[in-house]
Amino acid sequence: MAQQNKQNNQQQGLAGGFPGNMPGRPGGGFGGGRRMGPVVKPKNFKATMLRLWKYFGKERTLFIVIFCFTIIDAGLGLTIPYLIGRCIDAMSKANTVNFGGLEIGVIVMIASYLTDALIIFLQGWLMAGVSQRIVQNLRRTLFAKLQKLPIAFFDTRTHGELMSRLSNDIDNVSSTISQSTTQLMSNTITIMGSLVMMLVLSPLLTLASIITIPMVFGLTRTIAKKTSRLFKEQQAVLGQLNGHIEESISGIHVVKAFNHEEKAIEQFDEINSRLCQVGLKAQVLSGYLMPIMNVINNIGFAAVALVGGALAVENLITVGIIASFLSYSRQFARPLNDIANIFNTLQSAIAGAERVFDILDEKEEPEDVPGATVLENPKGHVEFENVSFGYRPDVPILKDIDFISKEGSNTALVGPTGAGKTTIVNLLARFYDVSEGAIYIDGIDIREYTRDSLRKCFGIVLQDTYLFSGTIRENIKYGRLDATDEEMEQAAAMANADVFIKRLPKGYDTVLQESGSNLSQGQRQLLAIARAILANPSILILDEATSSVDTRTELHIQEAMLKLMNGRTSFIIAHRLSTIRDADTIMFIDGGEIVERGNHDELMNLNGRYHNLHFSQFKNLGEGA
């Protein structure tokens, strides 16, 4: 299972997975963030290119070798037109043919062509390896960066958009490095070499051939300016399309349940149409270059032929020089076309690179404070002291939260949706840092602990459990990667999961589909509990762990949860009050404040909000308040 690595385990699962659907959070949980905004102007082209160059790293030596091959290749390309001219002159003298000179010229040309073919092969082979390793490094850097970004970053972006940057944008960079880089170097050398040879052969013909250059640069500048903006917009809209596709497919059951297939198609068509329109504009506009450039080049070619013919009639130059010059003039013009084309490709690649660098420039989770303490053998004594917090500074979620959960105690959080229950456990696990106040574990501010050691002491079981693609064995061991198979099976037995696992055709080696969709919700929940048991956390967080299963399955899960909570400090978020009657402390959260606290009997005697909530849930079952 690709995701099973130490860094992911520390950053993500905390034995049980991510907290989702956090009230008051921008974007409303994972994958539900805002779409891309208006397209901004492209960033500094030169700065982005220089930054890409840094990723060449150890490949720079090979890149220099490739550059040397490019010089040799360009030199051979410049030699061949000269040899053609000499061969023509060897045959053009009246009634005589210089067979010796012709033979030498033909042999040298054949050798040049063969050498050129070999160099092109070696150049392409080396460049393919260089480009793939550079892109591998860039993709690894980007993925590692995503692991270090705070949860707030993912709350405001769709999964599809991030996937687009990891795949489409980096692929654009890859194709540009492998194809366009050597072409750009070769064409630059060819242009300079051809110009020198043209001046050597005939300064007058050179003047006739370069009259089209201002037209070429003017056209390139005009079109490139417009295509740059369009390619940037194309990548942004592509990210939106990927985001919509990812959400629609992952949430296909919800789409079908609410008969929103047509709505999903309409949204797809709208984004797809925008992508089609901006892509069409970009491609058509960049496609104007080649036809117009060919017309301009043919004008220059005709000018050279006309002037060259006039000079030949006056015996000022030979026919061979004219033939060589025409080849050089075409070699001089063709790279201008290619460079204009490459520049358009570079615009698309740089647009992708900028989007990648945007993420690499994002602020990571704060570093551990100097001299941070490693949390070892935590006891699980938790204290909130005047804690206030808001996902946005202007929208407070929690206000002056104060409570103490002693070692091994069970604390239940109840209250209406959006009251701040999940936010409390988010702050406890330090997915976010408090705005005011402090949170203590075993008497020390959690900000004084190293983040890795702090999160290792937590186990989290959520309402919507996330399972990775892989075997059941791998998913349970995600809680502790170094666990033995015996320890893993013991954890499954404690979670009451071994019964259904053993009934599966391949048992613990059964391969799960994406998110464990080939298991029932209750089975997935039992696997999550087994994963948390294997992690052996000191502090346990149960966030609506039984709210989406049937009553029979709920009993199995409650039994497993009781085993899991035994001897551990536990925080239980629940709407079903039957699951938290025996909690040591029940806190009713509303409006970001603790409005009632006590055990079940004490809160019932208050005849307050907890009493009313309890009565509303059980009145139809014939139970008293």
N, C-alpha and C positions, 0 to 999 in steps of 0.2 A: 504493500500500500504506500503510494508515493508520499502521502501526507504524513507518514509516521516518521517524524524526526523531532529531536529535542526542542528545537526552537519553536516549532508549531505547537508542541505540547504545552510549552510554557505560555505562549502567546494566546493560544486559542482555547483548547478544550477545558483546561482546569478540571480534567477528569470527566466532565459532563457535557461540555459544549458551550456555545455562546449564549449570553442572555439576549433574547430577542423581544421585539415589541415593547420598547422602553417608553413609558408614557412621558410626554412632554419633550421627547427628543426630536430634533429636526429630522424629517424623513420617516419617522415612525418605525424604526427598526431596520434590519439589514435588508438591502436590496430595494428599498422603497424610497430612495433619495430623489433629489430634484434632478431635472434634466439639464443638459448643457445649456448655458446661456448664449447670448449673442456672440457671434464669432469676433474675436479680437484681432487686431492687426498682427501680422507675422512679427516675430521677434527678430533680433539682430542675426542676420544670415551668417555673417563672419564669426560671431561669437559661438553660434551653434556648431559650425563646422570645426572650430578650434576645440570645442568641448568633445566632439565626436573623435577627434584625433587622439585625445587622451586615452580613449578606449582601445587604441591600437596596441599600446603597452609593449609586450614581448614580441608582437608581430611586426614591429617597426623594421627589424633586420630583414625579414622576408620581404617586407614592402619595399625596402631599398633595392633588394635583388630584383624584384619585379620591375622597379623603375629602371634599373640597368637594362633588363630585357626590353623594356619599352623603347629606350634610347636606341638599342641595336636594331630593333624592329623598324623604328622610324627611319634610321639611317639606311637600312636596306630599301625601304620604300622610296627614299630620295635618290638612291643610286640607280634604280631600274629605269626611270624616265630618261636619265642621262645616257644610259647604255642604248636605249631604243634610238635616241637621236644619233648616236655614233654609228649604229648599225645602218640607219637610213642613209646617212652621209656616205658610208662605205659602199653603198649600192647606187648612189645618185650621180656619181661622176660620169661624164660622157664616155660611153663605150668601154668603161672599165669597172670592175668590181674588186674591191679589196677583200679577198676571201679570208686572208689571215686575220685582219681586224674584225671581219664579220663573225668568224668562228670563235674568236676570243670573246667577243661581246655576247654571243648566244650562250656559250658555256658559263660565263659569269652570271648571266641573267637566270639560267636554270638553277645554278647553285644558290643564287640569292633567293629565288622563290622557295626552294626546298628548306633553306635555313630559316626563312621567314615563317614557313608553316610549322617547323619544329618549335621556334620561339613562341609563336602564338599558342601552341598546345601547352607548353610549359607555363607560360604566363597565365593562361586560363585555369590550369590545374592548381597552381600555387595561390592564385587570387581567390579561388573558390574556398580553399581551406582557410585562408586569412579571414575572409568575410564571415564564414560560418563561426569561427572561433570568436571573432569580435562581437557578433550578434549573440552568441552564447553567453559571453561575458555581460553584455548589456542586459539580456533577458534575465540572467541570474541576479544581476544587481537590482533590477526593477522588482523582481519577485521578493528578494530579501528585504527591499525597502518596504514593500507592502506588509511584511511581517512586523515591521518596527513602527508602523503608523498607528496612531491612536484610534480607538473605536469611533470617535467623532468623525474622522475622515470618511469611514465607510458608510456612516449614517447619511451623508449628503451626496453620495454617488451611487449609481446603479452598478450591479455586477457586470452587466454587458458592456458598459462603458470602459470599465477597468480591463476586462478581457480583451476589448478591442485594442487597447494600448499595448497589451502584452503580445498580441498576435499580429493584427493588421499593421499597426504603426511600426513595429520592429521589423516585420517582413518587408515593409517599404524601405527601411534603412538597409536591410540585408541585400535586397536586389540592387540598390543603388551602389553599395560598396563593391559588390562582385562584378557588376556590369559597367557601371558608368565611370568608376574611378580610373581604370586603365584606359578606357576610351578617352577620357578627358586629358590624361597625361600624353597619350599617343598623339591625339589631335593637336594639342598645343605644340609639341615638338615638330610635328609635320607642318604646321602653319609657319613656324619660324624658319624651318629648314627650306621649305618651298620658296619662301620669300627671298632668302639668301641666294638660292640657286637661280631664281628668276632675275635677280639683280645682276648676278654674274653673267648670265646668258645675254640679257638685253634690258638695260634700264628703261628704254623707251617702251618696250612691250609691257614691262612691269607697271609703268604708269598707266597704260591702257587697261590693264587687268584689275587694278585696285580701285577704279572709279566707283565700283559697286559696294565697297566696304562700308561707307557711311550709311547706305541704304539698309545693309544687313543689320548693323548695330542698332539703327533707329527702330527697325521692325522688331528685333529681338527684345529691346528694352520695353517697347510699348506692350507687346503681348505678354511678356514675362511678368510685368507689373500686375496685370489683370489675373493671369492664371495663378499667381501666388496666393491671392485672396481666395480664389475659387477652390484650389486644392485644400487649403486650410479648412474651408467650410465643408468640403466633401468629407474630410476625415471626421469632423465634429458630428455631422449628420449620420455617418456610418456608425459612430459610437452610440448615438441615440437608437438607431435601428437594432443594433446588437442587444442593447439594453431591453428594448421592447420584446424582442424574440426570446431572450432569456427568461424574462418575467412571465411571458405568455406560456412558454413550455413548462417551466417549473410550477406554475400555478394553473395548469390545464384543468385540474379537477374543479377548481373554483370557477374558472371561465365557463365550463360546461354546466356546472350546477346553477349558475345565474343566467344561463342562456346568453352569454356575452360573446359568443363566437363571432357574430356579425360586427359587434363593436370592436373586437380585437382586430378583425380583418380591416375595418375602416381605419383604425389607428395605424395599422401596419401600412396600408395603402397610402395614407397621408405622409408618413415619414419616408416610405419608399419612393413616393412621387417627388418629394423634395430632394432626395438623394439622386434620383434619376435626372432631375432638372439641373442641379448644380454640377453633377458629373458630366452631363451632356454639354453644358456651357464650357466647363473646363477642357473637355476633350476636343470639342469643336474649335474652341479658340486656339488651343495648342496645335491642333491639326492644320490651322491656317499657315503655320510656319513653313512646312516643307514645300507645298505648291508655290507659294510666293517666292520663297528662297530659290527654287529651281528656275523660276522666270528671271529673277535678278541675275543668277549665275549664267544663264544662257545669254543674257545681254552682255555680260563681261566676256564670255567665251567668243561671241560674235565680234566684239571689239578687238580681241586679241588676233583672231583670224584675219580680220580686215587690215589691221596695221601690219601684221606679220607678212601678209601677202604683198603689201606695198613695198615693204623693206626687202623682200626676197627678189622682187622684180628689179630693184635697184642694186641687187647683188651685195646688200649690206649684211645680210645674214643668210644662212643656209636653210634648206628645207628640214634637215635634221634638227637644227636649233628650234625651228618653229614647232616641230612635232614634240620635242622635249618640253618646250615652253607650254604648249597646250596641255600636256600631261601635268606639268607643275601647277599651272593655273587651276586645273580641275582639282588637283590635290590640295591646293590652297583654299579653294572655295568649299569643297565637300566637308572638311573639318569644321568650317564655320557653320554649316548646316547642322552637323552632328552636335557641335557644342551648344547651339541654340536648342536642339532637341534634348540634350543631356541636362541643360539648365532647367527645362521644364520638369524633367524627372527629379532633379535635385530639389525643386520646389516642393514636390509631393513628399520626398524623403525628409526634408528639413521640417516640413509641417508635422510629420509623424515623430521625428526626433524631439521637436519642441514639446509635444504632448507627453512624451516619455519623461523628458527632463522636468516638466511641470510637476510630475509626481515625485521625482527624485529630489526636487527642491522643497517638497512639503516638510513641515516641521514634524519631527518624530516625537514619540513619547518622551517625556522629560528623562534625562539621565538620572541615575541614582545619585543622591546627595553624596558629597565627599565623605568617606568613612562610614558608608551605610552599613547597617548591621544585617548579618545573615540570620534569618529567622529559623532557628533550629529547635526541634522538639517543642512546637507551640502547644500551649495548654488550651487556648481557645477562649480566653477571657476578653470580651469585646466591650468597648465603651464608646458611645457617641457623645461628644461634648459640644453643644451649641452649634451643630452642623447646619449650615445653609448652603444651598446649591441651586443653580439654574443652568440648563443646557445653553441658554442664551443669557447674557448679563441682564437684559431687560425683562426676562420672564422667569421669576423665581419658582422653583419646584418644591424645594424643602426649606422650611423656616425653623431655625432654632431647635433641631431635633436633639433630644437628650434621652439616653437610656443606657442601661448596663445589662449585658447578657453574661452570666457567670459561666465558668468552665463546665461543659457538659449539659448546659441548660437548653431547653427548647423554646424558641421565641417565634410566635406566629404574627404575621402582618396581614391584616384584613382591611377592607375599605373599598370604596368605589374605584372604578377604572380611572386611571390618570391621577390618582391621589398622591403617588410618589413611592409606592411600595417597592417596585423594582429598582427605582433610583437609589434607594437605601442600600440594596445589596450590590448595585453597580459601584457605588462609592466604597463599600466595604472591600470589594475585590480590586479596587483601584483601577477600574476601567476609566474612571474620571477622578479628578482631584477636587476636593471640597472647595467651595468659594470662601466660606468662613468656618471657623471652628476647627475641630480635629477629631480623628478616629484613632482609637488606641486598641492594639492587640497585645495582651500580656503587659499592659502598662506603658507601651512605647508607641509613639505616633507611627502609623503605617508608612508615612513618607520617609521615615528614618530607616526602614527596612529596604533591602534590595528587592526590586520588583519581582524577580524570578523566584526568590525564596518565599516571598509573601504569597504569590499565587499558587505555589506548590501546596500550601496548607489548605486550599479550598477544593471542595468537590461540588459540582453544580449539576442538578438534574432539572431539565426544563420541561415545559408543556410540549413543545415541539422539538423533539430530540433530533439532533443531526448525526447521521451515520455516514461514514465514508464508503466509497466503492472499495470492495475488498471482502475478505472473509469475516465471519463472525469472530473468529479467534483474533484477528488483527484489530477489529473494532473494540473488543473488550480490552485488549492489551494496550490500546491507545491511552488508557488511564495510567499505565506504568509499563514502559517499553521493555524493561529488563525483567519483567515477571516471568516465572516459569509456567509451563502449560498446567502443572498441578495447581499452582496458585490461581491461575486464570479460571480453571474449572471450579475451584472452591468458591471463588467470587460469584460465578454464575449460579452455583447451587444456593448460596446465601440469598441471591436476588430472585430465587424461584424461576430462573430463566433456563436452567439445565433441562427441565422437563420438555419444553417445546423444542429446544435445540437438538436433543437426542432423537426427536421424532423426524427431524429433517433428513433428507437422503444422505447428505454428506456431513451432518452434524456440525461441529465447530468449523469445518472447512467449507461450509456453504457460502457461496459468493453472493454478497448483497448487491442489489441494483442501486442506482443513484438514490441517496438519502434513505436507503433501506426500504424502498417502496414495495418490495416483495414480502414484507412482513406487515403484520397489523400494527396499529398504533400502540396497543398494549405491549406487544412483543418488543417493539423498539424501545419502549420505556423501560422494560425490564433489562434490556441490554445496557441502557444508559446507567441504570442503577448498579449493574454488575461492574461497569467501567468505573463508577465512582467508588464502589467497595474495594476494587483492586488498587485504586490510587491511595486508599487508606488516608483520607484527609482528616485534619483536626477540626475543621469548620465546614459544615455542610449547608448548602443553599438549595432548597426545593421550591422551584417557582412553578406553581400550578401543575405539579407533576401528575395529578390524577384527574384533571378537569376534563380531559377529552377521551376518556375510556368508559366502558360499560361498568356496571356495578360489580359484576363477578371479577372482572379484571382488576377493578379498583381494590378489591379485597386482597388480591395477590400482591399488588403493588404496595398497598399499605403495610402488609406483612413484611415485604422486603425493605420498605423504608424504615420500619421500626428496628430491624436488624442493623440497618445502615446508621441510624441515628444513635444507637446505643453507645454511650460514652463520649459522644461528640457534641460540640456546640452546634446547634442547628437553627437555621432561619427558614421558616416555612411561609410561603406566600400562597394563600388559598382563598377561593370564593366558596368552596364547599366547606361549611363550618364543621361538618362531621369529622373532617380529617384533622382538626386542630383542637378538639375539645380537651385533650389531655396535655396541651402545651403548658409549660411553666408560666409563661407570660404571653398574653394576647394584647397586641396594640392595634387599635382602630385608627387608621390613617385617613385623613381627609384634608384636602387643600394644602397638602405639604406639612401638616402638623399632626402631632399625636393628640387626638381628642379624648381617647379613653385607653386605659391600660389596666391589666390585672389578669387573674386566671378566669376560667369560664364561669365559675360560680359567682365570683365577685362582679363580673361584668353583667351577668344576668340580674343580679340584685340591684344594679344601678338603674335598671329600666331605661337605659339610654339607647344609643345607636346600635350597639352590638346586640342588645336585647331585641330591638326591632328587626334587625337583619336576620337574627336567628329565628324569630317568630315567623317571618315571611317565608323562610325556607322550609320550615317544618310544620306549618299549620295544616297543609294538605295531607300530612302523614299521620295526623291525629296526635302529634306530640305537643305538649304544653310548652309555654315559654320558659 
